[in-house]
Amino acid sequence: MFSLVGFYDATAHAALAEVDAIPDPHVRVAGNDIYVPSWNKIMAVFATGGAMTECRLQSPSLRRLSNQRIAPVGDAAWPAMFPTPMVFHDYRKNPRTLDIAEALNAFAVNGGATAEWVLVWLMDKVEALPAGEIFTTQGTTAVTGVLANWVNGALTFTETLPAGRYALVGMRSEDTAVVAARCVFPDIATRPGCLGQYDADTPDERLFRQGEWGNWGEFEHDAPPTIDHLCNANGAVTPEIIMDLIQVRAGRK
């Protein structure tokens, strides 16, 4: 399984300096430290800022060899970076392993006092896809966004799912204010998620779709996951949520 955590700051850094950890209800956060949970492999990283030129992840275990340098990085503020290609690093095939319960930090060089985001996906393993064909459906959420904070909202499907159990195998969130979105399952500790997409015309990061990252988690038709939203501003947001699903069981248990 995998989970999404992040760092945010809006301070000019002429030299490498720590980026603030984003408060998070599902992992321990203290100051600039995110403490590594049991899913302790670096799966992927995304880093961008208005004038970012350098980024790295740092922890005691990484320093045994070398702290993880993230290159290239984005040098545009969110969402002005669109429609330029995503600067996204997928490490699934060669993830670096962190020590459980150690502090993970992000450092960056940012030439101006503009928003900088460092998003980190942590995993234990990629869960295999269940048998079945993938179909895509849509839902909506509505929350009051808080800058650089995860805010949770209920998911309402546009079409009612038939009774049964479903595996989530991909997701897309469309809204100008959503930097990232992740799922909160009723009985799963991890919170897997994706980058936000500016609007319906913004190309996907294809790794978030159609089973590329395996099985994100399963739910009953009448107990869908809620959605955490990481926003770039305060105020109401109503993202469109696109989900790739596999029905793993028809009917009630």
VEXNUZA-887085 format. One line per field, with one value per residue (C-alpha): z, x, y. Coordinates in nm, 2 decimals, always signed. Layout:
z = [Z	...] $
x = [X	...] $
y = [Y	...] $
END
This chain:
z = [+0.00	-0.03	+0.12	+0.03	+0.26	+0.19	+0.27	+0.20	+0.25	+0.10	+0.20	-0.01	+0.04	-0.11	+0.01	+0.10	+0.39	+0.55	+0.40	+0.66	+0.70	+0.63	+0.93	+0.88	+1.08	+0.97	+1.03	+1.31	+1.23	+1.46	+1.33	+1.00	+1.07	+0.92	+1.11	+0.88	+0.93	+0.86	+0.48	+0.47	+0.11	-0.11	-0.39	-0.57	-0.53	-0.68	-0.61	-0.75	-0.65	-0.81	-0.83	-0.71	-0.83	-0.60	-0.37	-0.16	+0.10	+0.42	+0.70	+0.92	+0.71	+0.38	+0.50	+0.53	+0.16	+0.04	+0.10	-0.19	-0.45	-0.64	-1.00	-1.21	-1.01	-1.12	-1.12	-1.15	-0.89	-0.87	-1.08	-1.32	-1.41	-1.62	-1.90	-1.88	-1.83	-1.47	-1.29	-1.13	-1.01	-0.99	-0.78	-0.75	-0.92	-0.70	-0.39	-0.11	+0.23	+0.53	+0.89	+1.06	+1.31	+1.19	+1.09	+0.72	+0.60	+0.28	+0.18	-0.11	-0.27	-0.38	-0.52	-0.42	-0.14	-0.35	-0.27	-0.28	-0.26	-0.20	-0.21	-0.11	-0.17	+0.08	+0.03	+0.16	-0.17	-0.47	-0.43	-0.73	-0.92	-0.86	-1.14	-1.35	-1.60	-1.51	-1.56	-1.49	-1.29	-1.15	-0.82	-0.65	-0.32	-0.15	+0.12	+0.25	+0.15	+0.39	+0.24	+0.28	+0.49	+0.43	+0.44	+0.42	+0.24	+0.16	-0.19	-0.38	-0.70	-1.00	-1.08	-0.80	-0.80	-0.81	-0.48	-0.44	-0.34	-0.55	-0.58	-0.65	-0.91	-1.02	-0.95	-1.09	-0.91	-1.11	-0.95	-0.98	-0.60	-0.54	-0.53	-0.44	-0.33	-0.14	-0.03	+0.33	+0.34	+0.64	+0.74	+0.58	+0.75	+0.43	+0.24	-0.13	-0.35	-0.67	-0.79	-0.86	-1.22	-1.29	-1.51	-1.74	-2.02	-1.80	-1.91	-1.66	-1.49	-1.63	-1.33	-1.13	-1.37	-1.49	-1.25	-1.30	-0.92	-0.84	-0.59	-0.38	-0.15	-0.15	-0.03	-0.02	-0.26	+0.03	+0.23	-0.03	+0.08	+0.18	+0.00	+0.16	-0.04	-0.02	-0.14	-0.26	-0.12	+0.14	+0.03	-0.11	-0.36	-0.54	-0.72	-0.98	-0.87	-1.15	-1.02	-1.20	-1.03	-1.06	-0.92	-0.70	-0.58	-0.70	-0.44	-0.07	+0.14] $
x = [+0.00	+0.11	+0.04	+0.09	+0.25	+0.39	+0.59	+0.50	+0.67	+0.65	+0.99	+1.29	+1.58	+1.91	+2.07	+1.92	+1.68	+1.41	+1.06	+0.77	+0.60	+0.23	+0.01	-0.13	-0.38	-0.25	+0.12	+0.32	+0.43	+0.64	+0.77	+0.95	+0.97	+0.74	+0.80	+0.83	+0.54	+0.55	+0.52	+0.88	+1.00	+1.02	+0.78	+0.77	+0.84	+0.71	+0.87	+0.79	+0.81	+0.80	+1.17	+1.29	+1.63	+1.71	+1.54	+1.64	+1.50	+1.70	+1.69	+1.94	+1.91	+1.94	+2.26	+2.43	+2.49	+2.36	+2.05	+1.81	+1.85	+1.53	+1.62	+1.48	+1.24	+0.96	+1.04	+0.68	+0.42	+0.11	-0.10	+0.09	+0.32	+0.04	+0.03	+0.41	+0.50	+0.49	+0.82	+0.75	+0.98	+0.86	+1.10	+0.88	+1.13	+1.42	+1.28	+1.50	+1.42	+1.38	+1.40	+1.06	+1.00	+1.28	+1.23	+1.21	+1.27	+1.26	+1.51	+1.49	+1.65	+1.38	+1.48	+1.16	+0.91	+0.67	+0.49	+0.70	+0.56	+0.74	+0.50	+0.63	+0.46	+0.56	+0.49	+0.55	+0.47	+0.25	-0.06	-0.15	-0.46	-0.76	-0.92	-1.17	-1.20	-1.13	-1.41	-1.41	-1.67	-1.70	-1.79	-1.79	-1.68	-1.72	-1.50	-1.37	-1.00	-0.72	-0.39	-0.13	-0.36	-0.54	-0.91	-1.15	-1.48	-1.74	-1.75	-2.07	-2.08	-2.25	-2.40	-2.49	-2.26	-2.43	-2.41	-2.08	-1.71	-1.48	-1.10	-0.97	-0.69	-0.65	-0.78	-0.78	-0.90	-0.99	-0.99	-0.78	-0.72	-0.63	-0.26	-0.32	-0.60	-0.59	-0.84	-0.94	-1.08	-1.29	-1.06	-0.72	-0.44	-0.27	-0.40	-0.31	-0.34	-0.26	-0.16	-0.44	-0.52	-0.60	-0.90	-1.06	-0.81	-0.50	-0.31	-0.29	+0.02	-0.06	+0.10	-0.21	-0.45	-0.57	-0.40	-0.04	+0.01	-0.18	-0.47	-0.50	-0.77	-1.11	-1.45	-1.82	-2.05	-2.23	-1.91	-1.69	-1.37	-1.37	-1.13	-0.85	-0.78	-0.45	-0.53	-0.32	-0.56	-0.84	-1.20	-1.46	-1.36	-1.57	-1.34	-1.45	-1.31	-1.25	-1.20	-1.08	-1.24	-1.26	-1.56	-1.42	-1.75	-2.11	-2.39	-2.37	-2.13] $
y = [+0.00	+0.36	+0.70	+1.07	+1.33	+1.67	+1.98	+2.35	+2.69	+3.03	+3.17	+3.27	+3.03	+3.14	+2.82	+2.48	+2.53	+2.32	+2.33	+2.32	+1.98	+1.99	+1.90	+1.55	+1.34	+1.00	+1.03	+1.20	+1.55	+1.77	+2.10	+2.03	+1.66	+1.39	+1.07	+0.77	+0.52	+0.14	+0.21	+0.33	+0.32	+0.64	+0.56	+0.89	+1.27	+1.58	+1.92	+2.26	+2.63	+2.97	+2.99	+2.65	+2.54	+2.26	+2.01	+1.71	+1.47	+1.42	+1.16	+0.98	+0.66	+0.84	+1.01	+0.66	+0.70	+1.04	+1.24	+1.20	+1.47	+1.55	+1.66	+1.81	+2.03	+2.26	+2.63	+2.77	+2.84	+2.62	+2.63	+2.86	+2.57	+2.42	+2.32	+2.25	+1.88	+1.75	+1.72	+1.39	+1.12	+0.76	+0.54	+0.23	+0.00	+0.12	+0.28	+0.40	+0.24	+0.47	+0.37	+0.34	+0.62	+0.84	+1.20	+1.28	+1.64	+1.83	+2.10	+2.34	+2.64	+2.89	+3.22	+3.41	+3.41	+3.21	+2.88	+2.57	+2.22	+1.89	+1.59	+1.25	+0.91	+0.64	+0.27	-0.08	-0.25	-0.21	-0.42	-0.64	-0.56	-0.79	-0.97	-0.78	-0.50	-0.14	+0.11	+0.49	+0.68	+1.03	+1.20	+1.53	+1.68	+2.01	+2.15	+2.48	+2.47	+2.59	+2.68	+2.40	+2.18	+1.86	+1.91	+1.61	+1.59	+1.33	+1.18	+1.17	+0.96	+1.11	+0.76	+0.52	+0.22	-0.12	-0.31	-0.47	-0.42	-0.21	-0.17	+0.18	+0.16	+0.52	+0.87	+1.22	+1.54	+1.85	+2.20	+2.51	+2.52	+2.15	+2.07	+1.70	+1.47	+1.14	+0.88	+0.80	+0.44	+0.33	+0.05	+0.12	+0.33	+0.45	+0.75	+0.70	+1.00	+1.19	+1.53	+1.77	+1.87	+2.23	+2.16	+1.91	+2.00	+1.94	+1.62	+1.33	+1.21	+0.87	+0.68	+0.78	+0.61	+0.27	+0.05	+0.17	+0.19	-0.13	-0.15	+0.16	+0.01	-0.14	-0.03	-0.14	+0.05	+0.22	+0.31	+0.49	+0.66	+1.03	+1.26	+1.47	+1.79	+1.98	+2.33	+2.63	+2.89	+2.94	+2.91	+2.68	+2.42	+2.17	+1.93	+1.67	+1.33	+1.08	+0.72	+0.41	+0.11	-0.27	-0.45	-0.73	-0.86	-0.81	-0.78	-0.75	-0.96] $
END
